[in-house]
Amino acid sequence: MHFSILAIGDELMLGQKVDTNTAWISGQLLERSLLPVEHRTVGDDRAQLAAAIAALAATSDVLVITGGLGPTEDDLTRFALGDALTPGRELVADEAAGRTIERWFRRRGRALQERNAVQAQRPTTMRMLENPNGTAPGLAGTHGRCAIYALPGPPAEMKAMMRDHVLPDLPVTDGMRVVTGIVNAYGIGESDAAERLGPILARDRQPRVGITASAGVISARVLSRAAAGEAETQRADTNQRIERAWSPYVFGRDETTLAAAVGGQLREAGQTLVTAESCTGGWLGKMIVDEPGASDWYLGGWVSYANDMKSRWLGVGAELLEVAGAVSEPVAAAMAVGALEHGPADHALSITGVAGPTRPDEPEPEKPPGLVFIGLASRGDDDGPEVLVRRFRYRGDRAAVRLRSARTALQLLRFRLADVREDTPLLWQYPRPGSGGDP
């Protein structure tokens, strides 16, 4: 069946608000093995709305609309539905809906506003859907073969009405099941990742696989539609093929984060971690403590932004800072070792770099924006800690540099815990292995 979702609002068209409703509705459909095939967003323009509704209703079996059912001048969904479904006919007042809206105001000790009366109006061929969480009733009806549901935009109202009025009406699947999955990797480029997958990415293949990239995280999204049981088998087999192709960069499936993956390794090994950050300003620590149960394996860390803090808290020598500079391999190593000595942990991660940008009137510095050194110190034998430092050159603004630095640090620790070769290249490594120069 053909399911479409239409989101309405200038704020969505202008990017002033993120459309979370469509993503949630799609997820609800997928849970029932129903595939949405079209998402569309239209601003608050009555003619454009009517045209979009008519076009989607002509090609869809089910159309879900969100937004535009409020009482203000820019809430045009009910009028556009009338234009598309019953052109030339006036909307009618639904007496039951009017009484419900009046009770809603009375229970809250408020007088019914005249403008709210419009919310009780509907096209003649549609019925009202009760909204227990707000004043805007939904609308439901059919146009040709298409079932149409119009729901309010506020997520709490929309979700309740979707569960109560829309999902129970949806057809039972024809024995086919839709299952999805995601395989996540970090430190490999998108083109390299695609090359490794080869024919797995063929668009006529079942299951279908697509790749997305976000700040260094590469995700392979698997969608299988087959008979129950077979769909899960197809997904599991494809997931495993992707993981083999992307090894050792894969860190988890679905919603697993790098921090969660590292935390699982540390918890299983009974080991702990401390952090020492400069240019990331605590971002690495935040990513860690965002994970439930992080206290099992994360002891804490230092945000040593100034050189004085590096010396006072982590024992980095003033002479070393003077000679090598704060953004350097020896300082990254000293920060990691200092954190390991001051925190009774098994591993320490350090980050020092230039998040940028350089001011326009400054010449290109010797240590340009995006240059970052990441250190990893782990307790070893009596000869002292095992220390590794890698240099990277990230592109992007300050936020991108800091986010990628924190993720790279976690991947370096994951590599060590998984006994991955220390010379395994990572995206943005500087210089690239074998290049002898800038990336």
N, C-alpha and C positions, 0 to 999 in steps of 0.2 A: 504494500500500500504506500501511497505517496503522502508523506506528512510534511507540512510547511509551517514555519513560525514567522510571524510578522511582529517586529518590535516598533513601537511608535514613540516619537518624541524628538524635538529639536536638540535636546541635551545629548541624546545618543548620536545623532547625526553629526553634531559639532565636536564630539569627543569630550564633552564636559562631564559625562557620566558613563561609566562602564556598564554595558548591557549584561548583567549577571543572570537576568531572567531566562534569556534564550539558552544559555549554557545549562541552567538547571533543568529546564523543560526537556532539552535534548537528553540529558542524563536519565530523566524519568522514563522517557520513551525507550532508551536503550536497555534499561533494566527489564523492560517487557518485550525485548527482542523486536522492537519497532524502530525502523531506521528513518530519522528525519533526513530529507533530501534537499531542503532549501531553507535558508535563513534570509530574511530581508529586513532592512531598516528603512523607515520613511519618517520624515519630519512632520511637523504639525501643519500640514497643508491638506485641506479637505479634498481637492481634486486629485492630488497625488495619492492620497490614502484610498480613495474610492477606486482609482485605477489599479493600485496594487492589490486590493482585496478582490476585484473582479478577475484579475489575471491569475492570482494564486488559486482562487476558487475554481477556475476553469481547468486547472491541471492537478489539483490535489484531492485526496480523499478526506483529509482532515486538515483544517487550518486553525492554528491557535494564534490569537492576537493578544498582545499585552500593551497596556498604556492607553491614555487618552479618554478615560471614562470619568474624569473628575468634573467639578462644577464650573470651571473657569473657561474663558473665551478660547483658550488654545486646546481644550479637550474636545476633539472633533470625531472620535471614533464612531459614536452612535450615528452621527449625521452621515459620515462616509459609508457606513454599512447600509443606511437607508438609500443613499445614492446608488450604491452598487447592486443591492438586492431588490429594492422596490423603487426604482427611479420615478420621480414625479409624485410620489405619495408622501404625505406628511408623517412624521413620527406620531405615535400615540402614547398617551399617558397610561402607565400601568398602575392601577389603583393599589394593588397589593404591595408593590414596591414602594409606592408613595407612603403608605402607612408604616412600612418597615423603616424607612428613612426618618420619618417623624418620630417614631419610638426611639430610634438611636439617639436623636438629639435630646428628647425628653428625659431619658434615663441618665443623661450626663448633665442635666440641669441647664441645658442651653436651648435657645430659641432657634427654630428651624429657619435657616436663611433662604430667602426667595431663590437665590441662584442654585441651591441644592435640588430644587424641584426638577431641574432638567435631567437629573440622574435617574429619575423614574420614567423617562421616555425611552421608547424602543421602536425599531422598525416593526411594521405590522406582522411580518412573518417570523419574528424572533420571540423568544421567551426570556424572562429574567432569571438570573442565577443569584441566590441569596449570598450575601457577603457578611459573615459574622464579625469581621474585623474592621469594617469601615463603612462609609456611606455609599460607596459606588457598587451597585449590583453589577454582576456580569451579564453577558448576553449569549444566547445559544440559538442556533437555527441551522437550516440547511439551504444550500443553493445548488441545484442540480444534484450531482452525486457527492458534493462536498459538505461535510459537517463543519460548522464554523463555531468557534468559541472565542468570545472576547472577554478578557480578564483585566482587572486593574493592574497598574504598574507597580505599586509598592510590593516588594517581595513577600512580606508576611501575608498580605491579602491574596496575592496571586497564588502562592504555594498552597494555601488552605483550599482555595476554590479549585485549583487543579486537582488536588487529591479527592475532593468531595464530589465534583461535578464532571470533570473531564476524564480522568483515568478510568473510572468505573464504566464509562461508555465506550472505551476503546475496544476494538475487536480482539479476539483471541488469535494468536499467531497460528499459521498454517502448519505447525510442526517444525518450522525452521527456527533456529535460535541464533541470535546475534550476540557475540562475545567480543570484547575488546581487551587490549593489553598494551602496556608501554614498557620498553626496555630503555634504560637511561645510561649514558656514558659521558665521561668528561675527559678532556685532554686530547681529543682527536678531532681533526677538522671535518666539516660537513662533506666536502667532496671526497676526502679519503674514506669517510664512513660509508658513503654511497658506493664507492668503488669496491669496497670490501663485501658489500651485500650483493652486488651484481644482479642476477636474475630474480632475486627475492623481491626487488622493487618493481617488477613488471606489472603494469596496470591491469592486465587481464589475469593475473595470478589470484588464486584463492588459498589462504587469506590475503587480503590487500594490505600492503605495508607502505607507509609514508614516513618521511623524516622531517623533523623540525629542529631548530637550533635556537638556544637562548643563553647568551652570556657564557658560551662554552659548553653548556649542557646539550648534548645531542640525544634526541629521543626518537626511537623507532616506534611508530604507532601501528598496532596490528588490529585489523578488523576482520573477523571471520563470521560468515553467514552460511550455516549448514544445518543439517539435522542435529537434533539434540545429541550430545555425546561426541559426535564427529566435530562439531565446532570447537569444543574444548580441546580435543586432540590436535586439531590443526593449529590452534593458537599455541599450545604448549610446544609443539614441534618447531614452529616458526620462532618462538621466543628463544629456544635453545640454539637454533641456527644463528640467530642474530648475536647472541652472547658469545658464541664461539668465534664468529667473524670479527667482533669488536674487542675481544680479549686483548689486553688486560684492563681496558678502559671502562668496561661496564661496572657500575656500582650498585645497581638495583633495578627493580621493576616498579611500574605504576607510580605511586606517590612517594616512593622512597627517596630521601635526600642524601647527599654526600655525608652530612653530619650524622644522620641516622645509620648509614652503612658503617661508618667508622665507629660509632658508638656500639653497634652490635659486635664488631670485631673485638673492641677493647673489653666489653663486658664478658664475652666468651673467654677471652684470655685472662680475665681478672686483672687487667692493667688500667692505668689512669693517665690523664693528660693535663698539662698546663700550657698556657699560651703567653706569648710576649708580642705585642703589636705596636707598631709605630704608625705608618701611613693609613692602615685600615681602621684605626681609632676604635677598636672594640668590635668591629663587624664580625670577625671570626668567632669571638666569644658569644656574640648574639646568635649567630647561626647554630652554635652548639646548644645553647640553653633554650633555644626554640623547640628542641626535641624533648618530649616527655621522658623522664627518667635519666636525663643527662647527669644528674648528681651522682649516679652510680659510677661514672667514669671520668667526669670533668671536675677538677679541683678548683679551678679559677685561673686568673691570669693578670697580666700587667698591661696597661696602655701607657707606654713610655714614649710619648710623642716628642718631648724635648730631650736633648742630649743629657742634660743634668739628671733627668729621670732614668735614662738608660744606665747611667753610672750609679746613681743612688740606690735604685731598686734591683738592678740586675747585675751590678758589678762590672759593667763594661768600662774598660780603662779609658781615662780621659785622653791619654796619649794615642791610643788606638783610634778614638773618635777624631782626634786632630789630624792624624796622618792619613787614615783610610777614608774618613768621612762616614757620616751616619748611614748613608746609602751605599753599602759595600758588602762584599762577601764575608770579610772577617768580622764585621759588626753583627751581621745576621747570625753567624756562628756563635759569637760571644753572647748574644741575647738568648739564643736557645739554650746554651750551656748554663748561663746564669739562671734562667727560669727553672731548669732541671735541678740545679743545686739549691735554689731557694724554695722550691715546691717539691714535696716528697712524691713525685710522680714517676712513671716509667718512661714517658715521652714528653717532649716540649716542642712546640711549633713557634717559630718567630717570623715576623714579616717587617721589613723595612724598605721603603721605596719613595718614589716621587709620584704622588697622585696627580699633580698638575692642576690647572695648566700653567704654563709660563706666561707672564704678562706680555702683551703685544710689543712693548717697547724694549724688551730684553732680548739679547742675542740667544741663539740656541745654546743651552747650557751643556756642560760636559756630561752631566747626568740628566737626561731629558725626562719629561713627563712620561709616565708609564713604565719606567725602569724600576723593577722590584726584585729584591733578593728574599728568598724564603729559606729558612733554616729548619732543620729537624734534628733534634738530639734525643737519643734513646740510651737508657742505661745499659751498659755492657759489662765486661768483666773487669778485673782489677786495673786494666790499662786505661780505663776511663770511658766516657760515653762515646757512642757511635754517632758521628756528626756528618750531616749532609747539607750542602747549600746549593741551591740552584738559582740562576738568574733568568728573569723574564722581562719582556718588553711588551706591555699591553697597549692596545689601542682603545680609544674612547675617552669619555669624560671621567671626572673624578669618581663618580659612583661606579662606572663600569670597571675602572682599574681596581678599586677596592673590593668589589664583589668577586671579580675573577681571581684576585690574589687570595682571598679567603678560601674560595673553592679549590684553587690549586694546592694550597697548603693541606687541606683535608685529603686530596687525592694522593699527595706525596706520602702522607701517613698511612693511607689505605694500602698503597703499594708496599710499604715496608711490612705492614702487618700480614700481607698476603704473599710475602717473599717474591715480589716482582723485581726484576733486575733494576738496579739503581740507574742504569744508563738508558732506561726506556724513555723515549722522547715524549714531551708534552707540548701541547699547543702553546704558542707564544714563547717557547723557550728561546733564550737569546744568548749567543747566536744559535741558530739551528744546528743540530748535530751534523758535522761534516761540512758546514757552510763556510766556516772561517771568518764570518763577518756578520753584519746586520741581517735580521730576518727580512 
